Amino acid sequence: MVGGFRRTAVLVPLMDGRLLTAVHGGIRWIHTFTDEAALARFARLKGAAPGEEWEYAALLGARLLDVVVPSMDGPAGVAVNAADEDGSMLFPPVRGIVPDAAAVDAAAVDADTGTGGTERDGDAR
């Protein structure tokens, strides 16, 4: 799933020119959507009027995971289609999904083994 997400362009709503996020469980989640219909369902749940337009950007999943997540203050992950009970997905800030430097589990690996926490070659910054 991670590989498919990394190759897919998703829609990220913008509020006041910034990516729409929400904090839950100590993680800042970036809201993303696979298409305009999924974004519209989310907008309606958030109280948007029918037909109200929401500004959004289209970004590759890889850019979100490799560039945007590490640039956020504190741990961050990506929530896909949050308004869809059956089609939602979460990509948490853990090793193998985000760069090690942004992974919340990297510190635990560093403490246990004395290794880890380094960037992989090819991570975009």
Rosetta blueprint (number, residue, H / E / L):
1 M L
2 V H
3 G H
4 G H
5 F H
6 R H
7 R L
8 T L
9 A E
10 V E
11 L E
12 V E
13 P E
14 L E
15 M E
16 D L
17 G L
18 R E
19 L E
20 L L
21 T E
22 A E
23 V E
24 H E
25 G L
26 G L
27 I E
28 R E
29 W E
30 I E
31 H E
32 T E
33 F E
34 T L
35 D L
36 E H
37 A H
38 A H
39 L H
40 A H
41 R H
42 F H
43 A H
44 R H
45 L H
46 K L
47 G L
48 A L
49 A L
50 P L
51 G L
52 E L
53 E L
54 W L
55 E L
56 Y E
57 A E
58 A E
59 L E
60 L E
61 G H
62 A H
63 R H
64 L H
65 L H
66 D H
67 V H
68 V H
69 V H
70 P H
71 S H
72 M L
73 D L
74 G L
75 P L
76 A E
77 G E
78 V E
79 A E
80 V E
81 N L
82 A L
83 A L
84 D L
85 E L
86 D L
87 G L
88 S L
89 M E
90 L E
91 F E
92 P L
93 P L
94 V L
95 R E
96 G L
97 I L
98 V E
99 P L
100 D H
101 A H
102 A H
103 A L
104 V L
105 D L
106 A H
107 A H
108 A H
109 V H
110 D H
111 A H
112 D H
113 T H
114 G L
115 T L
116 G L
117 G L
118 T L
119 E L
120 R L
121 D L
122 G L
123 D L
124 A L
125 R L
